[in-house]
Amino acid sequence: QVAPARGAGRVPSGPIAQPAWLRTLALHKAGTPAKYAGSSSFVVSRSLHTIVHQQAQLRSVGMRRAAVRVLCRQQSTPAQNPPPKEEWRATTLPGSPVPLVDHWSPQRFKLVGAVLAASSVLSFPLAHVHEVNHLVPLALSAAVAGYWYLGMKDLSQTQSTLRRNFPVLVHFRYMFESIRPEIQQYFIETDHAAEPFSRSMRSLIYQRSKGQPDTRALGTRLDVYREGYEWINHSMFPVPVSAVNKRVQIGGQACTKPYSASLLNISAMSYGALSGNAISALNLGAKRGGFYHNTGEGGLSRYHLLGGDVVWNIGTGYFACGKNRPDGSRAFDPEQFAQNSQREEVKMIEIKLSQGAKPSHGGILPAAKITPLIAEARQLGDPPYKDCDSPPRHSAFSTPKGLLQFVQQLRELSGGKPVGIKLCVGQPAEFAALCHAMLSTGIRVDFVTVDGAEGGTGAAPSEFQDSIGMPLGEGLRLVDSMLMGADLREEIRIIASGKVYNGFTLVKTIALGADLCNSARSMMFALGCIQALKCNSNNCPTGITTQKPELESALDVGNKQIRVANFHAATVHAAREIVGAAGCSDTSQISPEHIFMRHNGIHVKSYADFHSEYFPRIPRGALLREDYRQSLPAHIREWWAAGKEIFQNSDTEAKAVARMRRSSSGTFRPTTA
């Protein structure tokens, strides 16, 4: 103890000056009774050190609240003054609700409602003496009635805790949340924020579809030194655009009716997912521009048969080529398929194994949503309709060999038209098994459509859209290399789909291994899609992805078909110009070595280098010779060996299943894969 200085009872000044309530906490922590906090006869030198030490700690919100709790527990003393109002405000944590929200409650709602009700009552005398307009009391009364109705409804419901705790006020949150996508798109996002398509991407499509000039002033808006910047190296001796091809022949040796396809076409979109007017505009645009229109797995609708070339997509539901089983599932119907596949509009057949936006995921169209036109397109028969199931797996085949036999059957039933498959690449060994099956049976698919995981869809689970399946770049490189290594590439064309929207993305996709490309969302933008992200709500404001007549009728088929044809022509022309600028006269001459990307800030690699480690380019026929195979990476050899094992085991299993069918006396449901 030391003798107290004169005036020790007052709060000391200087760097260690503390409010009385902070000194109380400091002495409490030091074990000194609070009653000595303001005494001039009891000062401990250690307490002074404690006060300085506590000054730093008390800056945190937790210590300030601890101080308040200590003061509340102790008896009131002259030294224990409550903190000023400003100190209480400082205890608000970052991210806490604003005071209005924090203090709102059912009781506050009723208090405000009573004040509003009293105001509405008082407004009537004011209106009577002409102090306010006669409509004011009526409007105020209606607003108060709505306030009470909405608030009491919030308090009586049990589904939402927020509505019960913050009646009426919570609806402002819902309102702002509902318009958040529009605020984000129109006021916040940059021109190059692609979620999923950037403003600059959409603007280019709009300009080309309307036939407007698509040139820009003052050079590129892109940062050419940023991570991920891509470009193609040009030639000193470019080829005229007129000398560059714009069509690709599809059809192998077994195909008697090959088809000459455009470099860019309309990807699979079903009637039902799109409106009748949208499908009609796409089909007539394809007819006008000379490219094909993929039907999607929803069958052949009347809107697909308006004169444009059609690729008939056959999914697991076998719509327009199947029949209903007693258990509600669908089975392939050869007679129905033959009748529809021999239509003049149908140019090719595509067997859908999976799609990029939801690989290995089926779907069900509830009976309540099946309209007579949808039933007609899918040929579901007469009402009453049942739930329309599209399972993840086909029932017409269960093995790679069975798939090829199904391909051969469809080719024969269609009169020799090209037949191919569509898939999002998954396990590499399974595609290797398909290559083994083609080598063993001698049956070839005429084309393979590779759908990237970045592909779009009307509705799919988030996990399947975001985290399942290979992106287009890797999947395309794998399929191209595997077919090349098995010496099958010359007979099979590769079609790619996945965010192709301009000439450069078309050429880049071809450089990665494709022969031609499909596009779905770009064609929707050409129709007038504004990326409202309401495809799964049946409330598409542009009438494209809706079945509501009042929304669909606003889409003018005559105008939109011209826009689709314009966009296609401008994009293909731009792609041919790029191919010619690179010094190539044919799109088959474009390779990954032509495309470059900047990575790690200053380093540059070609696309051939980017995929060289895990998806290397396999030399022609290298997988068929043991000496060549040994020079390939170990994982490639493992995929090829695993594919052979899958093919052999599945073929043995299929024979066992066939024996079981023959020996079974009861009804047998075929296994699917």
N, C-alpha and C positions, 0 to 999 in steps of 0.2 A: 504494500500500500504506500501511496505517496500523498502528500498534503494536497488537498484540492486547491486548484487555482481560483482566483477571484472570477466570479461569473460562471463557475463550472456547471451550474444548474441549467444554463441556457444551451441551445443547440450550437455546438462549435462551428466556426466558419473555417474556410480553407478547403484543401483538397479532400479532407476526411469528413466534411460536413454531411450529415445524414438526417433524414426526417426521423421524427421520434418513433414512428412505427417500425422503421428499419432497424433502429438501435435496439428496440425491444426484441426483435427477432434475433439480432446478433448476440445479445446478452442471454437470451433463452437458449441458443445453441451452445453458448459457453458454460451453461449451467448456473448462471447468476439469477437469482429470483427477480421476477419482473418488477416487484415493488421498489427495487433499488434503481430502476432504469433512469429516473429523473432526480435521484438523490445527489446532493453535492458533497456528501461525506463518504461515498463509496465509489471509488474509481479503481479499476484494475488495469494495469498496464497491458496485460494480455488482451483485455477487451478492446483496446484501441487497435491492436493488430487484427483481431477478429473482425472488427468493423470494416477495415480496409479489405480484408480477404473476402468478406461477404459482399462487398460492393460489386465485385466482378461477377459473383455467382448470381446475384439478385437481378441481373439484367435479363435472365431467362424468364419466360412466362411461368414456368413451374415454380420457381422460387418466390415470385411475386404472389402467386396464389397460396403458397405455403405460409407466407407472412400474414395473409388475410386470415387463414385458418387459425394461426397462433393467437392473433388478436381476438378472434371470436371466442376462443376457449378460455382466455384469461379474464380476470375481472378488469373492469374499466379503471384505468389509472390516468392521472394527468398527462403522463408521457405517451399514452396509447391513443393517439388521434387517428381517426380513419383516414385512409388515403384520399387525396383529392379526386375529383371526378375524372381528371385526365389520366390518373393512374389506372382507374378501372377500365378506361377505354384501351389502355395499352395491353390489357390482358387478353384481348381478342386474338386468337390464333390466326395465322395466314390461312386463307381458304375458308374461314368460317362464314356463315351467312351474314348478309348485311343486316343491320339492326331491325329493319322492317320485317324481314322474314323471320329473324330470330325471335322476335317478340310477338309474332302472329300466332294465334291459338283459336280454338273454338270460342272461348270467352271473348277474345278481342273481336272475332267475327260478329258475334251477337251484339257487342257494344257498338261497333261501327254500323251494323244494320239498324239498330235502334235510333242512332243519330240520323241516318239517312231517311228512316221512316218519319221521324219528327220533322225533318226538313221538307219532305214531300207534303206533309199535312199543312205546314206553315205556308207553303207556296200557294195554296188555294186562296187564302185571304188576300195575299199580295196580288194575285191575278185578278181578284174581284175588284180591287181598288185600282187596277191598271198599272201597278208597279212593275209587273212582269207580263210577258206574253201569255195568253190563255193556254198555249200548247205546252208551256214549261211544266206546269203541275202534272199534266198527263204523261209527258215524257219522263219526268222524274219518278212518278209513281210506277210506271212500267219498268224503269231501271231498278228501282228498289224491289219490286216484285220478282224480277229476274234474279237479282242478287240473293234474295232469301230462298228462292226456289233452288238455285244452283247450290247454295251453301248447305241447305238442309239435305239435298240429295247426296252431297259429298259426305256429310256426317252420318247418313243412314246406311251407306254402302259399306261393304267389308272387304272388297278386293284390293283396294289401294290404301296403304298407310298414309301416304302423302296427302291424299284428299281428305282423310279424316283429321289429320293434324293441322293442315293448312287449307281449310275450305275456301273456295273461290280463288284465292291467291295462287294456288298451284296451277290453275289453268293458264296463267301467263307463261309458266314454264313449258307447258304442253304446246302453246301457240308458238313460242320461239323455237322449240325443238322441231316443230313441223315444217317451219320455213328455213331451217338451217341449211339443207342442201342447196336451196336457191340462193341464199346469202353467200354460201361458200363458192358456188359456181359463178355468180355474177359480180361479186365485189371483192372476193378474197383470193381465189386461186389465180396463179399466173397463167400466161398463155401456153406454157410448156409443162404444166402439171397434169400428167396423164393418169387420171383416175375415173374410168379406165382410158378415155380418150381426151386429150388436151384440147384447149380452145383452138390452138393453131391447127391441129389435125382436123377438127370438125369444120373450121372455116375454109380450109382448102377443099374439102369434099363439097361443102355448100356452093362455093364459087364454081367449081368444075361442073357440078350437076345443073346449075343455072345457066351455064354457058358464059359466065362472067370471066374477065381477065384474072388469071391467077398469078401474075407477076407481082414482085415487090420491089420497093426502092431501098437504096442505101445498104444493100448487102444483107448477109445472114444475121438473124437475131440470136443464133446459137453461139455459145462459148466454145470455140473450136479447141480449146486447151483443157476443157473440163474432162473429168473422168467419164468414160463411156461414149465419148464423141465418135461417130462412125463416118466413114467416107469410102468412096471407090476411086481408085487411081485411073485416070484417063490415059488415052493413047495420043501420041503425036500424029497418028494417021487414023483418024476416026472413020467409021463406016457410015455411009448415008442411011438415014432411018428407013428409007424405002427398001433397003436391001436386008433388013433384019426381019426374021420370021415373026409372025403373030399368031400362029396356030400350031398345035401339036397333035400328031396322030396317036390314037389310043386303040389298042386291039392286037392281041398276039396271034400266033399261028392258028390256034383253034377258033379264032373269032372270024366269022364270015361277014360281019357287018361292022367294020371298024368305024370310029367316029373321030372327026377332026375338031378338036376343042380349042377354044380361045385361051390365051394366057391367063385371063382373069374371068371368073365366073361367080355365080351366086351360090353361096354355101347353104347347107341344109337348114331350112326353117319351115315348120309344119303349119298347115292350116289348123287353126285352133290356138296355136301360140301367136300367130299373126292373123289379122283380120282378113276377110275376103277381098276387100279393096286393096289391101297391101299386097297380098299374093298376086292379085290380078295385075297390078302395076309392075311388079317384079317380072312376071312372066311375059307381059307385053313388051317391057323394056328389053328383056333377053331376046325376044323375037326381033325387035328393031335393031339391036346391036350385034346380033349373031353370036351369042354365047349361051351357055346352058344354065338351067335353073334347077337346083337340087330341091326335091320335094320335102326333105325331112322325113322322119319316120311316121308321120301322121296320116299316111295314105295318099292316094291320088284324088284330090278334090277337083271339082269343076273349074276352080280358079287356076289350077295348074295346067289345064288343057285348053289354053286359049291360043295356041299356035307356037309358043316358044319351045325350044329344045329342053327336054326334061331328063334329069338323072333321077331314077326312082330309088329312093332310100328305103330299105327293108330292115326294120328293127325287130326286136324280140316279140312284139305284139302281132306281127304279120298282118298289118292292116292293109286291106284291099287285096290280100293274097292268103287269107287264113280263114279259119272257122272256129266257132266256140265249142269248147268241150263241156261235158256235163259239170265238171268241177269249177267252171268259170275261166279256165286258162284258154289260151289260143294255140292252135296247131296250124302248120303250113298246109295250104291247099293248092296242089299243083295245077288243077284246072283253072281256078280263079286267077292264079299268077299268069298262066299262059295267055288267058284272055286279055288281061290288062297290059302285060309286057309287050305284046305285039302291036300296041297302038303306035301310030306313026310318030307321035310326039315323044315317046320314050326312046331315048338314044342309048342309055347305059343303065346298068343295074348296080347298086351299091349295097352291100351287106354291112349293116352297122354292128360292129362288135362293142364299141365304146365311143364316147365323145369327150373332148378335152375338159369341158366345164364340169362334168360329173361322171368320170370313168367308173365303170362297174357299178353303176347306180341306176336302178329302175325307177318306175313311177306309176302312179295310178290316177286315172281321170275318173272322178266320181260320177256315178250315173246321173246325178242331178245337173251336172254341167254338160252333158251330152245333148247337143241340139240335133235336129233332123239333118242339117247340113254336115255336121261332124260325123254323124252316123253314116251318112251317104259316102263321105270321103274314105272312111275306114271300113265301109261295107260290113257294118255290125248286124245287119238284119233288121227285123221289125221290132218296134217297141213292145213291151217295156224293156229299156236298156239296163244292163248290169254294169257294175264298175269295170272300167277298161284298164286292164293290167298290162304294163310293159316291164317284165321281170329283168333282172340284170343279165340273165343268160339265155341263150337260144335253146329251144327244144328240138330243132331240126337236126342238130349235130352236137357232138360232145367231145370230139377230138380234132387235132389238126387235119388228120386224114379225112374225117367226116366233113369238115369244113370245105375241103377241096372237092369232095364228091358232091356237096351241095352246090358249089360254084359251077361245076360241070353240068349239073341238072338244070340250074337256072339258065345257063348259056344255051342249052338245047331247047328248053321250053320257050325261050324268048326269040328263037330263030337265029341264033348266032351273034347276038349283041354283046358288047364288052361287059364283063362282070368283074367287079372288084370288091374290096373290103375297106371299111373305114375303122380306124382305131386311134386311140390315144396310147402312145407307147408306154408300157409298164415294165414288166420283168423281161430283160433282154433274152433270157434263155427260152422264153415261150415263143418269141419271134424266130429265134434260131430253130425251134422245133417245127415251125411252119415252113421254113426253108428246107429242112430235112424232108418234110412231107412232100413238098413240090418236087424235090429231086428224086424221091422214091417212087411217087405215083406218075410223074410226068405231066400232072395237071398244074397249070399255071393260072394265077389270077391275072387279069388284064391290067389292073391298076391297084395301087394302095393309097388311100387317102389318110394322111397323117394329120391328126387334129392336135394342136398344141394345148397344154394345160391353161394357157392364157385365153382360150376360146370363150365365147359368151354363151349365155343361155337365158331363157326367161325366168327360170327358178331352179335353184339347186342348193343343197346344204352348204353352209359356209366352209366347212372343213373340206368338202370335195372340190369346191371352187379354188380354195387357197392352197391346199397342201397335198393333193393327190395327182399323180400323173406327171409325165415329163413335159417340160416346155417344148415349144416347137423346134427350137434350134438343136437341142440334144436329141430329141426323138427323130427328127429328120435325118440327122447325121448318122444315127444308129441304123435306121432302115436302109438308107442309101448304101452304107458301107457293108451291111450284112448281105444285101442282095448282090452287091458287086463282088464280095468275097465268095459267094456261092455261084457266081457266074449266071445270075438270073436277071441282072439289071437291064440288059438289052431288050428283054421281052416284056418288062413290066414298067409302066409309067407310075411316077409318084406325084400325087396331088397334095398340096399343103394348104392348111387353113389355120389362121391365127394372127389376127391384128394386121392384116394387109390393107393399107389405105392409100398409098401413093406409089409412084413409080419406083422410088428407091427401095421401099420395103418389099415390093414385088420382085425386083432384081436380087435383093439380098436373100430372099427366101429361095429363089431359084439357084443362087450360088451355093446355098447350103445343101442342095441335093434334089430339089423339086424340079419337075418338068413344067408344071403350071400351078395356079393357085385358086383357091376359093375365098370369098369374103362374104360375111353376113352383116356385121354391124355397120361396115362402111356403106353397104347397099341400103341399110335402114336410114343412115344419115342422108343419103341421096334422096330417100323418100320424104325426108323432113324431120326425122327424129332429132329431138333437142337434148337428149341424154337426161331426161327427167328422172330416170331410175325407178320407174313405176311399171316395169314390164310384167311383174308378177301380181299386180293389183287390179288388173282389168280396167284401169283408169288412165290409160295412156292418153295424154292430151293431144297427140298428133294423129290418133286413130290407127296406129300401126299395130300395137300389141294389145288389142282390146276386141271384145265381141259385142260391145254396146253399140247398137245401131246409131244412136245420136252422135257418138264420137267417130265411128267408122265412116259415116256418110260425109263427113267434112273432108275426107281424103279423096281428092279428084284423081281418078285413074288416068284420064287422058293427059293431064299435066305431069303427073309423077312418073309415068313410063318414059317420058322424054328425058326427065332428069336422071333416071337410072341409066339410060343409054348414053347420055352425055358424060356422066361420071366414068363409066366403063371406057368409052372411047378415049377420053383425055388421059386416064391413068395408064392404059395400055400404050398409048402414044409416048407418054413420058418414059415408060420403062424401055421401050424400043430405042428411044433417043439415048438413054443411059448405056444400053448395051452397045450401041454404035459408037458412043463416045469412048468406051473402053477398048475399041478396036475389034469388036466381035461382030460377026454377021449372023450368028445363031445363038439363041439363049443357052443351048447346051454347052457353049464354049465358056460361059461364065462359071467361075469356080471360087472357092473360099479364098484363094490367093489374091483375088481382086479386091476383097473387102477388108478394111482395116479398122481397128478400134484403139482408142487411147486408154491406157490403164495405168494405175499408180501415178497419175499426174503427168509424168514425162515419158513413160515408156509406150511403145506402139507395137501391136501384134496384128498379124492377119488372122482371119477367122480360121484358117487352116492350123495355125499355131494354138489358138484358144482351145480347140477340141482335140488336139493331137494326143493328149495324155490318156484320157479315159474313153474317148470316142475317136480313135485314129481312123484315117482313111485306109481301108483294106484293099490291097491290089486285087485286080480281077482274078478270080479263081483261086485265091490264096487259101481259102478255107477247105478246098477240095484236095490239096496235096499236103502230105505230112511234113515234107521238108520246108514248104513255105509257111505252114502253120507254126512251126517252131520259132520263126522269126517274129511272130506277132506277140503282143503283150499277153501276160499270163491270164488276165481276166477275160480277154477275148477267147482264148482257147478253152477256158472254163465254161463260158457261155455256150460255145459251140458243142462241147461235149455234153453239157447238161441238156441242151436242146435235143440232141440225138437220143438221150435217155428218156426224155419226156415223150418224144415221138414213139419210140419203141414200146414203152410201158403203156401209153395210152392206146396204141394199136392192139396190144395184148388184152388190155382191159375191155376194149370195144368188142373184141371177139368173144370174150367171156360173157359180156352183157347180151350179145346176140344169142348165145347158147341158152342163157337163162330165159330169154323171150320165147324161144322155140319150145322149151321144156315147161314153161309156166302155163298152167291151165286157167288162171284167173287173168284179170285185167292188169296190165303192166304199165306203169308210168315211166316214160323214158328219162334217163338221167340227163342232166344238162351241164354244159360247161361253157 
